[in-house]
């Protein structure tokens, strides 16, 4: 029922979960994968959590968010 949903994924220990949620279809084993159907959902993740994603997936999302990433301060 939420209008907007943001999920924060951080660290290599969450890489497998992120891979299943982003690259696989909706699955009851990964309930957060249902966000694929939500009109205003966002997953925010660090580089370590993307380590198990296919390279093409990472490049795709970094490309569509390039402007935002360029303006984001380094920590």
Buried (B, 14 or more C-beta within 10 A) or exposed (E): EEEEBEEEBEEEEBBEBBBBBBEEEEEEEBEBBBBEEEEEBEBEBBEEBBBBBEEEBBEEBEEEEEEEEEEEEEE
